[in-house]
Amino acid sequence: MIYTHAQLREHYSRRQIDRLVAEERLLRAGRHLVLPGTDDAIIAALGQGLRTTCLTAARHHGIWTPPGRGRHVYGRRGHPVPGAWVDHGYHHAWPEDDPVASPALLLEHAARCVDPVDVGILAESAMHLELLHEADVAAIRRASPRQVQRVLAHASGLPESGSESKVRLHLLLQRVPVRPQVKIPGVGRVDMLVGERWIIECDSKTHHKDQDAYAKDRGRDFSATALGYRTSRLTYEMCFPDWDATAMWLAQVLATGEHLVPPEQWLRTRRLRREHKR
């Protein structure tokens, strides 16, 4: 939590506040006081008379944040931004009361800072968490650069991780038919269904580490194959640090057109081929 002195004075005397600081139950951050455990980037920004936004603020709100370096800040004139930080410009007056940019404001800043698909990842996570609604994202989209507009046109609150959002948005931008969070009888809910029969599951950084989850996933894959589906599982590394190679592989699979064949038809064709070989 982040407090102003005025907020704390509604409940504590100046002497009590000083005691909380002396006991390190509160930490000073410029004109604000914060609880221990507050993000160091937020404390450092407030100490410089600045406010966090974009990726830094997204992490504070619990929004799924794509990898990115630097402390993202904005400020008012007279408060220079350290060279190693990411400067999002100045305002004549603070646009918000909160010293950390709201989901809407951080998304506006991100639209002119990070890769357009990363903006989509932030938007979809904020929508999934119900921090933003479709109307909010639509308004931000209208004021965004054209490439970002193309991405936000596809934004949905259904994807459950940034890895899933990245793959889905990439495919949609290539005009590939893809549906998020599809329930398939006999298989269960899958992250996305590409075309008619290609299931893609995307793991977040901390997901699917235990053996029980691994075994359950492989059982689902077996059931999907028996029904005529193809399943591909992408790791966090495949979706981010190794993305270029993954994008090439996705393109190669799509070029076969096999994802467009309904699973029932796929099974019939395979059966006929086996019978023909006998």
Buried (B, 14 or more C-beta within 10 A) or exposed (E): EBBEEEEBEEEBEEEEBEEBEEEEEBBEBBEBBBEEEBBEBBBBBBEBBBBBBBBBBBBBBEBBBBEBEBBBBBBEEEBEBEEEBBBBEBEEEEEEEEBBBBBBBBBBBBBBBBBBBBBBBBBBBBBBBEBBEEEBBEBBBEEBEEBBBBBBEBBBBBBBBBBBBBBBBBBBBEEBEBEBBBEBEEBEEBBBBBBBBBBBBBBBBEBBEEEEEEEEBEEBBEBBBEBBBBBBBBBBEBBBEBBEEBBEBBEEBBEEEBBBBEBEEBBEEEEEEEEEEE
